[in-house]
């Protein structure tokens, strides 16, 4: 084994040292490496599948005598299909299972170490079964010749040969699989281990626009491994399978295959142990604090300090590879001559940058791109990012943003599901209530929680959260961005409220009941612009007061909990005692705090000089409905102004707390 020293390797193929001391061990991984029950490694990309397969092969090569291990001179068979294959026609699980089964059998037979006399003795027996294959004679002759001369071809060599023929030829071939099964049972009678990895990458390269083939190809390999071992216990196929393909596997063999698989599903605590293991390996430090020279990292938005790994984990994709990228970058920082504050800032900036680059370039546009239908290009992702006004979004705001997004890029709104895709990939979180503790907490899907068939998973009544590592990309695209200053965003963190506030503005709509028809026309447009400026909640009597409730009490609670009272001024509202009391309640708060809390909007021909003195001194955008033409530009400006006022209030309140 090479003596080259590893330094925060980010790919399984980059590890030079495969000894047991290097591999992060938990009970599952130990069972895979030391036992003989598990042959499949199921995980998302970047979780360590390749490293574990390499380590397993290394252990077998060191410990087993008389075991045939394929490949011999390289570490694993990494399928590389030849030529251009048809984009349609391979969406059949049984087709892939049979082709993989045959390809592996042919490969094993070409690796036998028999003498020439022994080969001659059984070559005629093999020929009988090959002659029964429903495929052209040139293929049969090639396979027979390969077996006779022990060419040691890999399984993917024969996989490619079969696929290189027409789809109909491949289907015809699979109908003669009985002959292949007989070859397995009669001609393979000694221990054989076959290693296959990275087939998902081959399928991505050849079938990037056909996700069904991507899934069926991998699942067919999984079914072939089980079939081969059931037919002949001498054969074991060690292979990797993407969790996303496994998530869509609905088959009678699912549980049986699961029983021979390890599924890598690392929790935050697991990843912390793994990260500390790597710190000891590659940086000669005992823990994260000594590695960084810091016990805390400042969160600039919320003015709080976090544990170092908590900050790192929040800014990662939740994969082992993402942590290796961050760890490697941190190990290269030169912090010796910096002050404590400058050192902490340098660490924070490094984590933010590497996390952001990894999320966008490696995770979203690399590993997970094949699952994106709406956000399938960098341009489309950038267009959506430009529209995100905050890292906390309401369900309604997602719909407004999608509507604007579709208008810009020319997509059909009904077929556009960008936020469903981000949610499924763990880059959009949601606030959920824990039924046991009755508390709210943030949840981002882990890489292993990917699911298929979910294109309608956002709800109007939910609160959604943008992954912290997308904020850098957003800040590069927007002049204004309203980050939540109350909640630190991260999976598993509590969703807290300070003085009843969670950072989502509440706007109280004060109006005369006589003007309700006008308000009902204005509100959808204004709400849309608020969703694009700063997503918020609205207190509107039509929505918030239920039958039987005390109207007076509910109005008082609505005003008390609001951040802005939007007063719709008209001749009717100026005569209303209710409206007068509503805005005056916040008027006194505004005078005390010196922060805008009352915003008047004229909706009829009322003149500014007709307003009460306090409202007269304020900037009052004119809004006229007389000609039934809504002045949307004024509503848009109003939304921007309110977003600025509310965000200023939240920032000032946070400064006072600190």
N, C-alpha and C positions, 0 to 999 in steps of 0.2 A: 504494500500500500504506500502511496506517495507520502513524503514527509512534509509536503507543502502545508504551511499553517493557514487554517481558515480564518477569515475575518468577516463576521456578520454576513455569511452567504444568504442571498435572497432566493436562490433557486435550488431545488433538490439536487440537481446535477452539478452544482458548484461545490458540494461538500467533498473534501478530499479524505477526511478522517471519518470512517464509518463505525468506529468502535462503540461499544455499549456506553462508555462514559460520555460520549458526545451526544447521543440521542436523548432527548427529553423523555423520561419514562413516567407513564402512569400504568395502572393495572391493565388497561386495554392494550396499550402498545406493547407491554411486556408479554402479554398472552400471544400477540401476533408474532413477535420475534422469537419467543422460546417454544411455542406450541406448534401443533400441526393442524389445528382446527380451522384457522382463519386463512383464507387465500385472497379475498377481495378487500381493497381499501376504498371506502366510499367517503368522499369529502368534496367540498367546494375547492375551487382553485386557490392555491396559496396556503393550504393547510398542512402540507408536508407529505403528500401521497408518494411522490417520487423518492424522497429520502427514505421512507420506510421500506419501499420495495427494494431499493439498493441495499439497505442494511440487512434485510432478510436474505437476499441473495448472497451477500458477503458472508453471513453466518453459515449458510448452507455449504458454501464452497469451502469454508474452513473446517467444518465439523463432520460432514457426511462423506462416507466412502462408498463408491459404487453407485452413486446417484447421478443420473444424467441431468445436467442443468442447461437449459436453453434460454438465451444465447450462451455460447462458450467464450467468445473473445470480446464481447461488448456486454454492457450491464443489463440491458433489456431491449426487447423488440419494440421500437418506436415506429409504428406503421407509417409508411409513406406511399400513398397510392399513386400510381402512374397515370399520366394523361388527364384528360377532362372527362368527367363522368356526367351522365344525364342528371339534371336537377330533380327529375321526378322518376318514380318507379321503384325506389328502394325503401319505401315507407312501410316495410313489413318486418315485424320482429322475428318471425320464424325464418325468413330468408337470411337474416344476419346470423341467427343462431346456427343454422345449418352450414353456412359458408365458413364461419369461424371454426366450427367443429371439424370440418374437413381440412381446413388450412392447418390447424394445429396437429392433427393426425399425420398429414403429409410431412410436416416439418420434423416431427419426432422420428419418423421412419428414415429421414435423410441424415439423422444425427447418430444412428446406431454405430457402435464401435466394433462390430463383428469383423471377423477376418473375411477375406475374399471368398474362401471356401464356404463359410457360413452364409454369406450373402447369396451366393449362387444357389445354396440349398433352399432358401425360402423365397427367392425372387419370383419363381414360377407361381408360388402360392399367392403372392401379392398381385401378380399379373391377372390372375383369374378375377379378383375383385375389382381391379382397375378397369378391366374390360367391360364390367357391368355398369360402369358409370355412364350416365346420360350426358355426355359431353364429347366434344370433337376429339378425334384420335391423336392429334398433335399434342393436346394437353395431356392425355393419358401417357403418351410416349415420353414426354418431358418429365412427368412425375416418376415414372418407372426408371428412367435414366438417372434422375437425381438420387433415387433410393439406392440404385446399384452402385453409383460412384460416391455415395455418402457426401453430397455437396454441402450439407449442413445449412440449408436454406431456412430462413425464419418463417414463422406463420404468416406474417404480413406479405411475404413474397407470393405465397399461393393465394392469399386473400385478393391481392392486386391482380393476379392472373385471372381469377374467376370474374372479378368485377369488371375487368377490362373487356370481357366479352359482352354481348348484348344482355339486356335485362331478361329477355325471354330465355336466353341460353342459361343464365344463372338460375332462373326459376326451374328450368327443365333439369338442371344438374341436381338441385335439392330434392327432386323427386326420386333420386336413386341413392339417398343417404344410407339405406340399409347396407350397401356395399362398404361404405366408409365405417359404419358401426362395426361391421364384421372385422375390418382391418384392425380396429382398436382392440377388440376383444381377443383376437387370435394372434396378432403379431407384436403386441407391446406387452411384455411380461416382466419388466424391471422398473424400478422407481425413476420417475421423470418429473422434473419441475420446470415449468415454462414461465417466463416473466415478460409481461406486456404492459406498456405504460404509454400515456399521452395520446391514446386513440382519439380522445375528445378534440385535441388540437388538429388532427388530421381531418376529422369530420367537419370542424369549423372551417378549415381551409377549402374543402371541396363542396360543402353543402351549407354555406353560411346563410342562405335564404330559405332553407328547408329544415326547420327545427325538428320536424318529425323524424327525419333521417338521422339527425344528430342524436336524438334520444334512442331510436330503435337500434342504431349501430352499436352503441355502448351496452344497452340492455341485452342485445343479442349475444354480445361477448360474455356478459354475466351468466346468461342461461347456458351458454356453451360450456363454461367452466364447470357448472354443476352437472350437466349432462355427461361430460367426459369422465368426471370422477365417479359418477354413479355407474357408468358402463365399465370402468376400469379403475380400480382403486390405486393402481400404480401411477396414475396421472394426476398431477396437481398444477393448475394454472393460477399463477399469482398475477393479478391485474388491478388497475385503478379504474374507478368509475366516478364520474362527477355526481355530486349530490343532487344537482338539478335534474339530471336524467332519472336518478333513483326516485325523486319526489313524484314523478309522473308514472311510476311503475305500478300498474294494477294487473296482477298476474297470479295464477295459481302457485307459481314457484316463489313468490315474493318472500314469504316467511322462511322457506328452506334456504334461499340464497342469503337472506339476512343472517341466518344462523352460522354461515361460514364467512361472514364479513365483519370488519370493524368499521364503525362509522365515526369519523372525527367530528365531534361537536364540542368545541372548547368554550368554556364559560370565561368570564372576565378573570376569575381567580385562577383558572387553568393557564390562561395566557400570561398572567402576572408571574406565575411560577416558571413558565417557559422563558419569559424575558429575563428573569433573574438568573436562570440557568445559563443563558447566553452571556450575560454580563460576567459571570464567573469564568466562562470558557474563553471569551474573546477580549475582555478588558481587565481581567485579573482583579476585579473588585467583588466585594461580598454581597452588595445589595444595590438597589436603585439609588438610594440616597448618597452612598459613597461614589457611585459611578457618575452622578451628576454634580456632586458637591453641593447638593441642595435638598432640603426637606419639604419644600413647598414651591408651588408655581402660582403666580398671580393670574387670576382671570380678569382681563381688562374690562369686559362688559359689565360684570356683576360686582366688581370690586371685592372679590373674595379670594382666599387662597385654597388651592387644591393639593391633595396628595399627588406626587409626581406621576405615578402610574395611572391614576385616575385621569389626569390630564392627557397623558399619552394615549390611553385607550379610547377616550372620547374622540380623539382626532385620527383614529385609525379605522380601517375597514373591518376590524374585528377578526383579522386573519393572522396567522403566524408570519406570513411574508410581509404584511404591512408593518408589523412590529420590528422585523429585521431591517427594513428600510430605515425606520426612525432610529433604531439603535445604532446602526452603522453611521448615520449622519451625526448623531450626538457624539459618537466616539471620536469624530474628527474635529470637534470644536476645540479651539484654543482659548481656554478660559483663565489661564494662570494669572495674567496681568490685569484682569478686569475686577472692578469693584463687585460687591455682592449683588447690587441692583442691576448692573450691566450684565453680569453673568446670568442672572435669572432671565433678563430680557432676551439675551442671546439664545438661551435654551428654549424659551417660549416661541421665539420667531422660527427657530429651526424645526420644532415639532409642528408648528402651524404650516410651514412651507412644505415639508416633506409629506405630511399627512394630506395636504390639499393636492399636491402633485400626484400622489399615489391613488387617491380616491378618483380623480378625474381621468388621469392618463392610463394607469394600470388596471384599476378596478372597473370603472364604468365604461371606458372606451376600449379596454382590452379584454379582461376576463369575462365581463358580463354583457358585452355588446351584442352577442348573438340573441339575447333575450329581449332586446329593445326593438319595438316596432314603431313607436312614435318618436322616441329620442334616439334615432339610429345614426345620427351624424353629429360631429362636433358643432356644426353651425346650428342645428336644432337645439342642442343642449344649451348653447350660448344664448340663443334667443329666449329660451325659457328662463335661464338664470337672470337675464336682464330684467325680467318682470317680477322677480321676487323682492317685495318691499321689506320683508322682515324674516327673522328666523323662526317666528311663531305665526302660524297661519290658521284661520278658521276654515271649516269645510266649505262655507260659502265663498271664501276668498279664493280657494282652489278653482272653483268653477269660473269665477270672473277672470282669473289669470289664464286659465285654459282657453276661455273665449277670446281674450286678447291675443294670446299666442297663436290660435288658429287663424285669426284675422291677419296677423303679420306674415305667417309662413304659408298661408293658403291651404290649410287642412280642413277637413270636415270635422266639426266639433264633436259629432256623435262617434267618430272613429278615432278620436284623439284621447289618449289616456296617459299623459306624461307622469302624473302624480301617482297613478296606480303602479306604474313601472318603478318609480323611485321608491315607493313604499315597499314593494315586493323585494327590492334589492337592498333594503335596509338604509337607504339614504333619506328617507322621509319617515319620521317617527310619529307616534300618536300618544296622546294622554289617555291612559286607561285607569279604571277604578279597580283596585284590588278588593275582591269580595270578602276576603278573610279579615283584612285590616280596615276596610272601608276608607282607605286612603288612595289618593291618586298618584300614579307614577308614570314615568316616560318609558315608552317601549319602541325600540328600533329592531326590526327583524335581524336576527343573526344570519350569517352566510348560509347556515344549514337550515334555515327556516323558509327558504324559497318555496313557493308553491305555484302551480300552473292554473290557468283559467280564471284569474282574478283581475278583471278589468273594470269592475264596478265596486271598489272596496273603500272609496272615500265617502264620508257621510257629512251632511251639512251641520250636524250638531256636535261634531268632534273638533278637537284642537290638534293641529298637526305641527311637526317640528322639523326644521331643516338640519341635516347633519352638520356638525361644526366644521368639518373639513371642506364644505362647499362654500363657506363664507368668504374665503380668499378669492375664489373665482367670482363670486357675486360682487365683492368690493371693487374688483377690476372692471366691472361692467356698469356699475351704478354710481351716481353722484351721492345719492341719499339712501341710507339703509337703516332701518329702525330695529336694532337688536333688542331682544328682551333683556331688561336689566334686573329682573327679579329671579328668574330661574336659570341656573346653569344647565345647558342642554346636553343630555347624554342618556343612553339607555340604562334603565334601572334606577335612575335618580328620581327622587320625589318631585312631585309637582306642587310647589308651595305657594302660599299667598301671604303677603305682608299687608297688614291692615285691610284684609279682604281683597287685595289686588294681586293678580297673577301676571301683570304686564300686558294684558290685552285691554285696550281702552273700552270704556263704556260710554256711549253717547246717548244722552236723554233728549228725546224729541218733544219739545214743548210747542203746543199748537192749540188753536181753537177747534173744537169739535165741528164747527161749521165749515172749516177748511179741510176736512178730512179727505174729500175727493181729490183736492189739489195735492195734498201730502202723499196720497197713494200713488199719484203719477210721478211725483218728484223722487220718492224714496228709492225705488229700484235703481234709478240712474245714479243717484248720489251714493247708494250703498256699493254699487259697482266701482265707482271711482275711489271710495274709501278702501275697498278691497285691494285696489292697485296701489294705494298710497300707504296705508297702514291698517291692516285688517283689525276689525273691532266688532264689538257687540252693540246692538241698538236696543234702547228701552223705548218701546212704542206701545201705548196703551192697548191698541188692538191686539198686539202679540203677547203682552206680558200680564194683562189682567184677565183672570178667569172668572167665570160666572160664580157668584157667591162670595167673592173676595171683597174686602173693605177697600174701596177705590182710594180713599184718602190715605190710608196707611201704605198701600202699595206704591202710590205716587211718591210719598215721602221717602220710602226705602229706595226707589229708583233714582231719585235725585241725589240722595246721600251717597249711593254707590257709584254715581256717574263721575266721569272725568271732565266731560264737557256737556253743558246744556245748550242745545241748538234751538234757538227761539225763532220760530217762523212768524215773522211780523206781517200782520195784515190789519185792516180796519176792525175785523172781527176779534183778532187776538188782543188788540189794544184795549178792547172793552171787557176782556175776560179776566175775572179775578183769579181764576185758576192759573192762567198763563203768567200773570203778574207775580203771583206768589212763587211759582216754580223758578223763574229766572232770578228773582230777588234772593232766593235761598242761596244760590251759588254766587250771586253778586257779592255778598258779604264775604264769602270764602275767597273770592278773587281779590278783593281789596286787601284782605289780611295777608294772603300769600304772595301777592303781586304777580300772579301767574294767570294767564287767560283761562277762564272756565265758562264764560258766557259768550256765545257767538250768535249775533242776530242776522237773520236773512229775510229781506223784504220779498214778499211773494205777490204783492199786488201794487197798486198805484200809490201806496202810502209814501209820503215824502220823508226824507231823513229828519227834517226839522220837526216832524210830528212824533218822533220817538221820545220816550222818557229820557231825561238828561243823561243818565249813565250810559244807556245804549246809544245815545246820539254821539257820544264821544268815541265810540268804537267804530272800527271799519265795518261797514254793513254792505256786503255785496247785494246788488239789486237783482231780483229774480221776478220775472213777469210771466204770467200764464194767460193773460188776456187773449192773445192771438193763438193760444194752444200750441205755441212753438216753444219747447223747453230750451232754455239757454244752457246747454251742456258745458260750455267752456267755463261758465261761472261756477257750476257745481264741481267741475274738476279742480279749479283753483281753490274752492272752498275746502275740498278734501285734502289738498296739499297743505293748506294753512292749518287745518285741524291736526293733521299728522305731526306737523312741526310743534304746535302748542302742546300736544299730549306728550310727545317724546321728551320735550324740554322738562315738563313736569316730572316725568319718571326719573330722568337723570338727576334733577335737582333733589328729589326726595331721596335718591340713593346716596348722593353726596352728603346729605344731612345725617343719614344713618351711619355713614362711615366716619 
